[in-house]
Amino acid sequence: MNPLQLPWIELAIAITLVGSAFVSLLRDPNQAYRWGVSFTGGSFVCSLLAWLAFYVGDSPGAPPLFS
């Protein structure tokens, strides 16, 4: 299995939703900032991988080039 065939966009959205719920429970602003940046970075990496899969033509929802 090719790692670019994973659903990266869905993973980026899930990381953002879980991160926002987690960070909203933190009371210390510095700790919330660090966790927020971490979740944002993870979402950004997943988005970059989704773009790379689309650019290479290896995304899971892409139709085959030749039938």
C-alpha positions as CSV (number, residue, x, y, z in Angstrom):
1,M,0.0,0.0,0.0
2,N,1.2,3.4,-0.9
3,P,1.2,6.0,1.9
4,L,-0.2,8.6,-0.5
5,Q,-3.4,6.6,-0.9
6,L,-4.5,7.3,2.7
7,P,-7.4,9.8,3.2
8,W,-5.2,12.8,4.2
9,I,-7.9,15.5,3.9
10,E,-10.2,13.6,6.3
11,L,-7.3,13.1,8.7
12,A,-6.5,16.8,8.6
13,I,-10.1,17.7,9.4
14,A,-10.2,15.1,12.2
15,I,-6.9,16.4,13.7
16,T,-8.3,19.9,13.7
17,L,-11.6,19.0,15.4
18,V,-9.9,16.8,18.0
19,G,-7.3,19.5,18.6
20,S,-9.8,22.3,19.1
21,A,-11.8,20.2,21.6
22,F,-8.7,19.3,23.5
23,V,-7.2,22.8,23.6
24,S,-10.5,24.3,24.7
25,L,-10.2,22.3,27.9
26,L,-6.7,23.6,28.9
27,R,-6.5,26.4,31.4
28,D,-2.8,27.4,31.1
29,P,-2.4,29.7,28.0
30,N,1.2,28.7,27.3
31,Q,0.3,25.0,27.3
32,A,-2.8,25.7,25.2
33,Y,-0.6,27.6,22.7
34,R,1.9,24.7,22.4
35,W,-0.8,22.1,21.9
36,G,-2.6,24.4,19.5
37,V,0.5,24.8,17.4
38,S,1.1,21.1,17.4
39,F,-2.4,20.3,16.2
40,T,-2.2,23.0,13.6
41,G,1.2,21.6,12.4
42,G,-0.2,18.1,12.2
43,S,-3.2,19.3,10.2
44,F,-0.9,21.3,7.9
45,V,1.3,18.2,7.2
46,C,-1.8,16.1,6.4
47,S,-2.9,18.8,4.0
48,L,0.5,18.9,2.3
49,L,0.4,15.1,1.9
50,A,-3.1,15.4,0.4
51,W,-1.9,18.0,-2.1
52,L,1.1,15.8,-2.9
53,A,-1.1,12.8,-3.5
54,F,-3.3,14.9,-5.8
55,Y,-0.4,16.4,-7.6
56,V,1.2,13.0,-8.2
57,G,-2.1,11.5,-9.2
58,D,-2.3,8.9,-6.5
59,S,-5.2,10.1,-4.4
60,P,-7.8,7.6,-3.3
61,G,-10.7,9.3,-5.1
62,A,-8.9,9.8,-8.4
63,P,-10.3,8.0,-11.4
64,P,-7.9,5.8,-13.3
65,L,-6.1,7.5,-16.1
66,F,-6.6,4.7,-18.5
67,S,-9.3,2.0,-18.5
